Amino acid sequence: MVAGLIPCRSNDPELWFAEQTAQVEQAKAMCRTCPIVEGCLAGALERAEPWGVWGGEVFVAGAVVAVKRGRGRPRKSAAPAA
């Protein structure tokens, strides 16, 4: 297998462990083009990877999550005017 075909081996590896949601989504999108995406995800689940993007999925505290939230408190939505 040519390393250039595997996105996490031919791009900045920090992208797969980023804190910013946009970068995490970029890594997930790159994983979708990877020829070993299924094996990568299976291995990550077997190893109980603590965090990062593996096989196109986001792991946080060892669990797959739909979306990684950024650091800090979520923004408060504007209160409706009375």
Secondary structure, DSSP 8 states (H G I E B T S, - for coil): --GGGSHHHHS-GGGGG-SSHHHHHHHHHHHTT-TTHHHHHHHHHHHT--EEEETTEEEETTEEESS---SS----------
